[in-house]
Amino acid sequence: MNPTSVLVITHGSRRSEFLDWFNDLERYIKGRLGGLGLMAHVSIAHNEYSSPNWRDSLRELLALVPSAL
């Protein structure tokens, strides 16, 4: 079975509570997909103010799937 990939992109924020919430969301999505028996690569990335930057995360994700390039 091919792994599922999910990239959630946010606007970004300097507030740590914002980043904590999205880290929790990442773990939640991984757990839910894993509970369904799916292999999943889940990443949270941001447009500005926070890292990782979505452009870098997308490059990393595409590198995992050479045929997508």
Backbone atoms as SQL, in Angstrom:
CREATE TABLE atoms (id INTEGER PRIMARY KEY, chain TEXT, resi INTEGER, resn TEXT, atom TEXT, x REAL, y REAL, z REAL);
INSERT INTO atoms VALUES
  (1, 'A', 1, 'MET', 'N', 0.843, -1.184, 0.000),
  (2, 'A', 1, 'MET', 'CA', 0.000, 0.000, 0.000),
  (3, 'A', 1, 'MET', 'C', 0.887, 1.245, 0.000),
  (4, 'A', 2, 'ASN', 'N', 0.542, 2.207, -0.821),
  (5, 'A', 2, 'ASN', 'CA', 1.285, 3.461, -0.867),
  (6, 'A', 2, 'ASN', 'C', 0.958, 4.310, 0.354),
  (7, 'A', 3, 'PRO', 'N', 1.958, 4.992, 0.898),
  (8, 'A', 3, 'PRO', 'CA', 1.672, 5.863, 2.046),
  (9, 'A', 3, 'PRO', 'C', 0.845, 7.076, 1.637),
  (10, 'A', 4, 'THR', 'N', 0.040, 7.539, 2.568),
  (11, 'A', 4, 'THR', 'CA', -0.739, 8.756, 2.384),
  (12, 'A', 4, 'THR', 'C', 0.088, 9.923, 2.880),
  (13, 'A', 5, 'SER', 'N', 0.056, 11.035, 2.179),
  (14, 'A', 5, 'SER', 'CA', 0.774, 12.230, 2.601),
  (15, 'A', 5, 'SER', 'C', -0.205, 13.370, 2.810),
  (16, 'A', 6, 'VAL', 'N', -0.033, 14.062, 3.929),
  (17, 'A', 6, 'VAL', 'CA', -0.881, 15.197, 4.258),
  (18, 'A', 6, 'VAL', 'C', 0.035, 16.351, 4.633),
  (19, 'A', 7, 'LEU', 'N', -0.145, 17.485, 3.962),
  (20, 'A', 7, 'LEU', 'CA', 0.596, 18.695, 4.295),
  (21, 'A', 7, 'LEU', 'C', -0.425, 19.771, 4.640),
  (22, 'A', 8, 'VAL', 'N', -0.461, 20.160, 5.904),
  (23, 'A', 8, 'VAL', 'CA', -1.363, 21.211, 6.367),
  (24, 'A', 8, 'VAL', 'C', -0.570, 22.507, 6.381),
  (25, 'A', 9, 'ILE', 'N', -1.064, 23.509, 5.664),
  (26, 'A', 9, 'ILE', 'CA', -0.367, 24.792, 5.580),
  (27, 'A', 9, 'ILE', 'C', -1.185, 25.843, 6.306),
  (28, 'A', 10, 'THR', 'N', -0.534, 26.540, 7.237),
  (29, 'A', 10, 'THR', 'CA', -1.189, 27.605, 7.979),
  (30, 'A', 10, 'THR', 'C', -0.598, 28.938, 7.554),
  (31, 'A', 11, 'HIS', 'N', -1.228, 29.996, 7.986),
  (32, 'A', 11, 'HIS', 'CA', -0.669, 31.319, 7.738),
  (33, 'A', 11, 'HIS', 'C', 0.619, 31.490, 8.522),
  (34, 'A', 12, 'GLY', 'N', 0.626, 31.007, 9.759),
  (35, 'A', 12, 'GLY', 'CA', 1.782, 31.153, 10.631),
  (36, 'A', 12, 'GLY', 'C', 1.494, 32.157, 11.731),
  (37, 'A', 13, 'SER', 'N', 2.250, 32.085, 12.789),
  (38, 'A', 13, 'SER', 'CA', 2.058, 32.981, 13.913),
  (39, 'A', 13, 'SER', 'C', 3.315, 32.985, 14.771),
  (40, 'A', 14, 'ARG', 'N', 3.495, 34.041, 15.505),
  (41, 'A', 14, 'ARG', 'CA', 4.602, 34.114, 16.464),
  (42, 'A', 14, 'ARG', 'C', 4.179, 33.567, 17.827),
  (43, 'A', 15, 'ARG', 'N', 2.884, 33.318, 18.013),
  (44, 'A', 15, 'ARG', 'CA', 2.367, 32.849, 19.296),
  (45, 'A', 15, 'ARG', 'C', 2.643, 31.361, 19.476),
  (46, 'A', 16, 'SER', 'N', 3.237, 31.000, 20.593),
  (47, 'A', 16, 'SER', 'CA', 3.563, 29.597, 20.840),
  (48, 'A', 16, 'SER', 'C', 2.304, 28.740, 20.976),
  (49, 'A', 17, 'GLU', 'N', 1.207, 29.316, 21.477),
  (50, 'A', 17, 'GLU', 'CA', -0.035, 28.550, 21.605),
  (51, 'A', 17, 'GLU', 'C', -0.551, 28.103, 20.240),
  (52, 'A', 18, 'PHE', 'N', -0.411, 28.958, 19.257),
  (53, 'A', 18, 'PHE', 'CA', -0.813, 28.631, 17.887),
  (54, 'A', 18, 'PHE', 'C', -0.006, 27.440, 17.385),
  (55, 'A', 19, 'LEU', 'N', 1.298, 27.503, 17.569),
  (56, 'A', 19, 'LEU', 'CA', 2.178, 26.434, 17.087),
  (57, 'A', 19, 'LEU', 'C', 1.930, 25.141, 17.848),
  (58, 'A', 20, 'ASP', 'N', 1.694, 25.238, 19.153),
  (59, 'A', 20, 'ASP', 'CA', 1.393, 24.046, 19.958),
  (60, 'A', 20, 'ASP', 'C', 0.125, 23.362, 19.465),
  (61, 'A', 21, 'TRP', 'N', -0.892, 24.162, 19.140),
  (62, 'A', 21, 'TRP', 'CA', -2.150, 23.589, 18.679),
  (63, 'A', 21, 'TRP', 'C', -1.933, 22.813, 17.385),
  (64, 'A', 22, 'PHE', 'N', -1.145, 23.340, 16.474),
  (65, 'A', 22, 'PHE', 'CA', -0.918, 22.641, 15.211),
  (66, 'A', 22, 'PHE', 'C', -0.014, 21.425, 15.386),
  (67, 'A', 23, 'ASN', 'N', 0.896, 21.453, 16.349),
  (68, 'A', 23, 'ASN', 'CA', 1.673, 20.245, 16.651),
  (69, 'A', 23, 'ASN', 'C', 0.750, 19.149, 17.172),
  (70, 'A', 24, 'ASP', 'N', -0.216, 19.529, 18.012),
  (71, 'A', 24, 'ASP', 'CA', -1.212, 18.565, 18.490),
  (72, 'A', 24, 'ASP', 'C', -2.043, 18.029, 17.331),
  (73, 'A', 25, 'LEU', 'N', -2.411, 18.906, 16.404),
  (74, 'A', 25, 'LEU', 'CA', -3.194, 18.488, 15.239),
  (75, 'A', 25, 'LEU', 'C', -2.412, 17.484, 14.398),
  (76, 'A', 26, 'GLU', 'N', -1.133, 17.720, 14.229),
  (77, 'A', 26, 'GLU', 'CA', -0.294, 16.792, 13.458),
  (78, 'A', 26, 'GLU', 'C', -0.306, 15.402, 14.091),
  (79, 'A', 27, 'ARG', 'N', -0.122, 15.340, 15.401),
  (80, 'A', 27, 'ARG', 'CA', -0.153, 14.050, 16.096),
  (81, 'A', 27, 'ARG', 'C', -1.531, 13.393, 15.978),
  (82, 'A', 28, 'TYR', 'N', -2.587, 14.193, 16.074),
  (83, 'A', 28, 'TYR', 'CA', -3.947, 13.670, 15.969),
  (84, 'A', 28, 'TYR', 'C', -4.192, 13.050, 14.597),
  (85, 'A', 29, 'ILE', 'N', -3.813, 13.764, 13.542),
  (86, 'A', 29, 'ILE', 'CA', -4.022, 13.251, 12.181),
  (87, 'A', 29, 'ILE', 'C', -3.242, 11.963, 11.973),
  (88, 'A', 30, 'LYS', 'N', -1.986, 11.936, 12.422),
  (89, 'A', 30, 'LYS', 'CA', -1.180, 10.715, 12.293),
  (90, 'A', 30, 'LYS', 'C', -1.842, 9.552, 13.012),
  (91, 'A', 31, 'GLY', 'N', -2.331, 9.819, 14.219),
  (92, 'A', 31, 'GLY', 'CA', -2.980, 8.761, 14.996),
  (93, 'A', 31, 'GLY', 'C', -4.249, 8.255, 14.339),
  (94, 'A', 32, 'ARG', 'N', -5.061, 9.160, 13.816),
  (95, 'A', 32, 'ARG', 'CA', -6.315, 8.761, 13.167),
  (96, 'A', 32, 'ARG', 'C', -6.042, 7.945, 11.898),
  (97, 'A', 33, 'LEU', 'N', -5.101, 8.411, 11.089),
  (98, 'A', 33, 'LEU', 'CA', -4.784, 7.675, 9.859),
  (99, 'A', 33, 'LEU', 'C', -4.161, 6.323, 10.195),
  (100, 'A', 34, 'GLY', 'N', -3.296, 6.301, 11.197),
  (101, 'A', 34, 'GLY', 'CA', -2.707, 5.041, 11.627),
  (102, 'A', 34, 'GLY', 'C', -3.765, 4.081, 12.145),
  (103, 'A', 35, 'GLY', 'N', -4.764, 4.619, 12.848),
  (104, 'A', 35, 'GLY', 'CA', -5.859, 3.795, 13.344),
  (105, 'A', 35, 'GLY', 'C', -6.695, 3.194, 12.227),
  (106, 'A', 36, 'LEU', 'N', -6.668, 3.812, 11.080),
  (107, 'A', 36, 'LEU', 'CA', -7.368, 3.279, 9.906),
  (108, 'A', 36, 'LEU', 'C', -6.497, 2.301, 9.123),
  (109, 'A', 37, 'GLY', 'N', -5.290, 2.072, 9.617),
  (110, 'A', 37, 'GLY', 'CA', -4.375, 1.155, 8.953),
  (111, 'A', 37, 'GLY', 'C', -3.604, 1.778, 7.810),
  (112, 'A', 38, 'LEU', 'N', -3.578, 3.106, 7.745),
  (113, 'A', 38, 'LEU', 'CA', -2.862, 3.787, 6.671),
  (114, 'A', 38, 'LEU', 'C', -1.478, 4.220, 7.123),
  (115, 'A', 39, 'MET', 'N', -0.510, 4.025, 6.256),
  (116, 'A', 39, 'MET', 'CA', 0.808, 4.600, 6.497),
  (117, 'A', 39, 'MET', 'C', 0.703, 6.064, 6.100),
  (118, 'A', 40, 'ALA', 'N', 1.093, 6.961, 6.995),
  (119, 'A', 40, 'ALA', 'CA', 0.886, 8.378, 6.698),
  (120, 'A', 40, 'ALA', 'C', 2.103, 9.206, 7.044),
  (121, 'A', 41, 'HIS', 'N', 2.417, 10.111, 6.147),
  (122, 'A', 41, 'HIS', 'CA', 3.412, 11.143, 6.407),
  (123, 'A', 41, 'HIS', 'C', 2.615, 12.433, 6.555),
  (124, 'A', 42, 'VAL', 'N', 2.645, 13.006, 7.754),
  (125, 'A', 42, 'VAL', 'CA', 1.861, 14.208, 8.033),
  (126, 'A', 42, 'VAL', 'C', 2.812, 15.329, 8.429),
  (127, 'A', 43, 'SER', 'N', 2.642, 16.483, 7.810),
  (128, 'A', 43, 'SER', 'CA', 3.470, 17.646, 8.119),
  (129, 'A', 43, 'SER', 'C', 2.597, 18.874, 8.280),
  (130, 'A', 44, 'ILE', 'N', 2.986, 19.716, 9.220),
  (131, 'A', 44, 'ILE', 'CA', 2.379, 21.016, 9.393),
  (132, 'A', 44, 'ILE', 'C', 3.435, 22.034, 8.984),
  (133, 'A', 45, 'ALA', 'N', 3.070, 22.969, 8.129),
  (134, 'A', 45, 'ALA', 'CA', 4.019, 23.990, 7.680),
  (135, 'A', 45, 'ALA', 'C', 3.302, 25.337, 7.661),
  (136, 'A', 46, 'HIS', 'N', 4.075, 26.382, 7.574),
  (137, 'A', 46, 'HIS', 'CA', 3.527, 27.722, 7.714),
  (138, 'A', 46, 'HIS', 'C', 3.983, 28.622, 6.567),
  (139, 'A', 47, 'ASN', 'N', 3.153, 29.621, 6.284),
  (140, 'A', 47, 'ASN', 'CA', 3.464, 30.565, 5.217),
  (141, 'A', 47, 'ASN', 'C', 4.484, 31.605, 5.678),
  (142, 'A', 48, 'GLU', 'N', 4.312, 32.116, 6.884),
  (143, 'A', 48, 'GLU', 'CA', 5.261, 33.103, 7.398),
  (144, 'A', 48, 'GLU', 'C', 5.246, 33.104, 8.917),
  (145, 'A', 49, 'TYR', 'N', 6.206, 33.752, 9.491),
  (146, 'A', 49, 'TYR', 'CA', 6.370, 33.926, 10.941),
  (147, 'A', 49, 'TYR', 'C', 6.835, 32.685, 11.683),
  (148, 'A', 50, 'SER', 'N', 6.638, 31.509, 11.147),
  (149, 'A', 50, 'SER', 'CA', 6.946, 30.267, 11.846),
  (150, 'A', 50, 'SER', 'C', 7.677, 29.324, 10.914),
  (151, 'A', 51, 'SER', 'N', 8.328, 28.370, 11.496),
  (152, 'A', 51, 'SER', 'CA', 8.927, 27.334, 10.671),
  (153, 'A', 51, 'SER', 'C', 8.373, 25.995, 11.127),
  (154, 'A', 52, 'PRO', 'N', 8.351, 25.033, 10.246),
  (155, 'A', 52, 'PRO', 'CA', 8.957, 25.028, 8.924),
  (156, 'A', 52, 'PRO', 'C', 8.115, 25.800, 7.903),
  (157, 'A', 53, 'ASN', 'N', 8.809, 26.284, 6.908),
  (158, 'A', 53, 'ASN', 'CA', 8.178, 26.990, 5.804),
  (159, 'A', 53, 'ASN', 'C', 7.524, 25.956, 4.890),
  (160, 'A', 54, 'TRP', 'N', 6.355, 26.252, 4.369),
  (161, 'A', 54, 'TRP', 'CA', 5.625, 25.272, 3.562),
  (162, 'A', 54, 'TRP', 'C', 6.379, 24.892, 2.293),
  (163, 'A', 55, 'ARG', 'N', 7.161, 25.808, 1.749),
  (164, 'A', 55, 'ARG', 'CA', 7.906, 25.489, 0.525),
  (165, 'A', 55, 'ARG', 'C', 8.959, 24.412, 0.789),
  (166, 'A', 56, 'ASP', 'N', 9.645, 24.546, 1.921),
  (167, 'A', 56, 'ASP', 'CA', 10.646, 23.538, 2.294),
  (168, 'A', 56, 'ASP', 'C', 9.978, 22.200, 2.585),
  (169, 'A', 57, 'SER', 'N', 8.861, 22.238, 3.289),
  (170, 'A', 57, 'SER', 'CA', 8.146, 20.999, 3.622),
  (171, 'A', 57, 'SER', 'C', 7.633, 20.302, 2.367),
  (172, 'A', 58, 'LEU', 'N', 7.152, 21.067, 1.419),
  (173, 'A', 58, 'LEU', 'CA', 6.672, 20.472, 0.168),
  (174, 'A', 58, 'LEU', 'C', 7.825, 19.834, -0.603),
  (175, 'A', 59, 'ARG', 'N', 8.970, 20.515, -0.649),
  (176, 'A', 59, 'ARG', 'CA', 10.149, 19.934, -1.321),
  (177, 'A', 59, 'ARG', 'C', 10.533, 18.604, -0.673),
  (178, 'A', 60, 'GLU', 'N', 10.540, 18.573, 0.663),
  (179, 'A', 60, 'GLU', 'CA', 10.888, 17.339, 1.379),
  (180, 'A', 60, 'GLU', 'C', 9.873, 16.229, 1.081),
  (181, 'A', 61, 'LEU', 'N', 8.610, 16.591, 1.057),
  (182, 'A', 61, 'LEU', 'CA', 7.571, 15.611, 0.767),
  (183, 'A', 61, 'LEU', 'C', 7.714, 15.059, -0.646),
  (184, 'A', 62, 'LEU', 'N', 7.953, 15.928, -1.601),
  (185, 'A', 62, 'LEU', 'CA', 8.120, 15.473, -2.988),
  (186, 'A', 62, 'LEU', 'C', 9.375, 14.622, -3.168),
  (187, 'A', 63, 'ALA', 'N', 10.384, 14.876, -2.363),
  (188, 'A', 63, 'ALA', 'CA', 11.604, 14.065, -2.439),
  (189, 'A', 63, 'ALA', 'C', 11.351, 12.625, -2.011),
  (190, 'A', 64, 'LEU', 'N', 10.321, 12.409, -1.197),
  (191, 'A', 64, 'LEU', 'CA', 9.965, 11.051, -0.779),
  (192, 'A', 64, 'LEU', 'C', 9.308, 10.258, -1.896),
  (193, 'A', 65, 'VAL', 'N', 8.794, 10.969, -2.909),
  (194, 'A', 65, 'VAL', 'CA', 8.081, 10.346, -4.005),
  (195, 'A', 65, 'VAL', 'C', 8.719, 10.805, -5.314),
  (196, 'A', 66, 'PRO', 'N', 9.846, 10.212, -5.696),
  (197, 'A', 66, 'PRO', 'CA', 10.566, 10.677, -6.884),
  (198, 'A', 66, 'PRO', 'C', 9.714, 10.702, -8.151),
  (199, 'A', 67, 'SER', 'N', 8.736, 9.816, -8.279),
  (200, 'A', 67, 'SER', 'CA', 7.924, 9.806, -9.499),
  (201, 'A', 67, 'SER', 'C', 7.024, 11.028, -9.596),
  (202, 'A', 68, 'ALA', 'N', 6.810, 11.748, -8.467),
  (203, 'A', 68, 'ALA', 'CA', 5.959, 12.942, -8.479),
  (204, 'A', 68, 'ALA', 'C', 6.686, 14.136, -9.081),
  (205, 'A', 69, 'LEU', 'N', 8.001, 14.072, -9.180),
  (206, 'A', 69, 'LEU', 'CA', 8.760, 15.174, -9.736),
  (207, 'A', 69, 'LEU', 'C', 8.695, 15.110, -11.234);
